[in-house]
C-alpha cells in the first residue's frame, strides 16, 4: 500500500532538476537586475534563456518547462509595464508572446539535443556491447576453427595409419569426392575430376561386375553397400579394397552415398601367406606320415608284384608244355592284371598324398576307407605288437568326401593310438576301430589302451604344434581337425572308462542318404 501511494512522487534526481529550475531562473533574474542597476545594461532575455537552456540540459523536459514558465512570469512582472495588478498593456503582448515562444523553442531544442545525446550514448553503449559480443563470438569461432582443424588433423592421421579413406558419391551428377587419404589409396591425381566412369576403368577387369552391380543397385534405391574388389594402381600393381557406404539425403531430391574405402591389401596378402604356410605344414605332415608308412606301403606293393612274378612264371611253365594249357595261362594272366592294378592303386594313393592334388569328393563308404587304412598300417601294427580289432557297422550310409584325405585322418588317429601304447607292458596293446551312424552323420572312433590324456591338455589337443609326445611335431591332430571341418564335420577326444583314450570324428551324410 505504501508503495502504491508514493508511486506518483518524483525521484530525488527529478526533484533536484525542478529545484535547479527555480534557482537558475531566479539567479538569472537577479544577475540581470544587478547588471541593469550598476551597468545600465538590460541582458534579461539572454540570461533567462540561458538559464532555461541550462535547466533543459541538467534536468530534462519537465524542469525546463517549469523554468520557462517561471521565466515568463518574471519577464511579465519585472520587464513589462503593468496596467493593472496582473494585466498587460496591449503594446507589450507581442513581447511576452515572443519571449514565451522563444522559451518554448529553446526548451524543445534543448530537449531534442538531450534526446539526441541520450540516443547517441545508448547507441554507443549498444555498439560497444555489439562489439564485445562480436569479439566473443569471433573468439569462440576462432577456438572452434582451431578445434575443427585439430579434429581434421586427427582424422587425417587416423585414416593414414589405418589405410582408410572417406568418400562421397552424388548420384545426381555422378560426382565422387575423396578425402586426402582417398587419393593416396586409389592412387589418383588430386587435380583430376572424379566420376564413376573414371573409377570403373581402374577396377580389375575380373571385378568390374562387382562395382557395376553396386552402382545398379544404388540407382534402384539400395541403402547400404559392403563389398570388396581389386584395384589397379598407376604402376599396374593390385590393391585389395573393402568398401562400405550408406545412403543419405542432405537436400531434398539429392541422394548421396557416404562411406569409407579401406586398403586391405596387407591383410589379404597375409591371409594368402598364411594359407600357403598352412598348406606347406600340411604337406610336411603328410610327408612325415609317409615316412612312417613307407615300409608298409613297400610291403603292400611287393605283395602284388610278387604275385605278378609268380603268375608269370606259372604261365610260362604252362606254355612250355608239349600241349600248352591255355586255360591255365589265361587264369595266370588275369591274376597278373589284377595284381598290377592293385599295385597301381597303392602307388596312386602314395602320389596323391605327396603332391598337392585338389580334393576329389565322391560318395564313400567309411568302412572301405577304414579297411584300406588298416591294410596300409599292417607293418606298423606288427612292429608295435598291436592287437587290432574292428567293430564296423553294416550298411553304413555314404558320405561325400575325399578318399585320400579321410585315409590320412584314420591313419593319423591309428598311428597316434599305437604311439600312445609304446610304453604299455602290463596289458594288451589293444587298438579298436569302430564305425556307426545315426540319421544325420557317420561316426568313426579309434580307441587305444595307452597312457590316457592329461585333463589340462584336453583343450589344446587339436591346436597346431601342440604335442604330448617327445619328438612329435604337433601337426597330426591339427591336420585331422582341418580335414574333418573342411568336410563339414567335427572331431573330439575323450578319456576311456578304463586305460587309454578315444578319438572320434563325425561326418554329415551324403544329401541323398539323408533323404
Steps between C-alpha positions, in 0.01 A plus 500: 500500500782741585666431168181570303446827688846631430524380138391849379773675695795606279846356554768696693684580175177640348444714810855625465423600138192695600692671778773586254238656272377736774848590616642546148222731379505699824879540484475607133241766592705620796815534288303683232357746754846567648653555157216737414544693825877541487588477132176629348489187276190288459610136430173362642386295206842353428561398861152351542536302177844380613352385830227312312764333280701402809195350670406309180853356483511417870147392586323411177164596360296537820739732687563699178124565457484618863798728436330638185177568690689663786709708256182618324352598834813692595503658154143628548544632851845651467543595136152595380318815612177386667173681450342331795580243760548220247393657173741563216495795269402426143826620366693254723304193402717428192812520717358252750376266229835516323684425824272208578542358146876548521506328838298206372724478190806497723336232717410283200842550343678415824273200556567379147872547554477309828304219332754489221783484750325224690429317175864533396612384842259206484614421146859525613429261789315264265784522251755426770288209620472377140874535454560305821250231391657490154843463657370220720336325205813552290711353778263204531505450123878519500519243777248284316700535179818400681319203654354404162845513339636287784221245453560499124871444564416212735262354240756527220770341715264220607404437136868489402585255778205271429516534118135603509361785288160671503306580185173640374312416182223725370269283292357804319791644307712186549765682705744331736676678787801354685687583817873563489572136582254393230720642224794304638306175539353520148824643357324776303596861428346752742444747215301247301120520503373162615198310374373143513595450137860595571515270803356209304801515268735444794318198643652159431333356187380192691334721767331762280170316532516542880516880485250516213255286697529735801445803276189342348370405844553857624309641202208272594489644853740276690593636845826331606810380321757252627729336246863430413679540168846512349642834386771573243749774591673723249803265511289192430516348850183360656341627820215334686238756606210451741217752450218578743248780437155621607239698309420847638295802390640844588269697271156398368538300181881473531598155624864436582700199613746569782744233605852373545743309279765291677825372352504136617783393269734414787226298670421302186870440430545384857201265464643358178840457665333333798308268270821411314675437832217280623505308172877456532462380860226259395723368224791465744274308735395279212863434418570415865209259498624350174841444661338290769285318244782439250573143606132405501445652156809322366371175647155563350654565156734202527208261551329570163842515330591162643163369383570632151837322493352175632213502254735589215730210580202265530369618163837435339507150641153430361614630162822291500303176505469297185134583502466848658218536754350816362228512766757502778704758310189725472436465874862593575476801270176621667660468844801696374272781374313506833822522700637771270185712551529453874862618495401796280230604748746487789751713309228746393391549863861566592542761222174674597620532859837643394390756241251782550215332323158676521252310709261275307187453708298195405244287683702270726439212737702577813542129566695470174717797600569341840583161342742660253667702778545187713658321204752783463595475867546121528875529540459768772248278678744209498799714603320648803344163590151646481184296546281663234125448512221652294131552570358631173127563461325325213327691221675821596355807318727671249683827565616753238876530556852466361628146546871589540432771760275274710763226478747751639266576793444132585871420462604793718256402776613133487869594504426737788337215694788262429754757619297555818545129584877476440575505873220257595636162620249385762197453276418425135559783256147500374400736219127500415360673190121542492250650256137591560229727361183681594246699300738785414862384528758222491729468803845336500677428831857385568543373856838412653610351832793739547606747767188717461462879482591770748193711594704820451580399141145420391428852375819523291526156341398621154702825506792524253843411643356368827624149581520273805766276347873564505622575150148549362419781257157577641344515153323164461187575703489859372497372141231247592281779637556714188403213268193398702374858536559561128262209439237662725565271798659522842760308700550452874687294761392349830656277768390137525333355807805276526852570373562700184301751297259515207520732200182536294387699200159539340418581137161604359322252278481541126186713423329213321565275800335751737185502289 
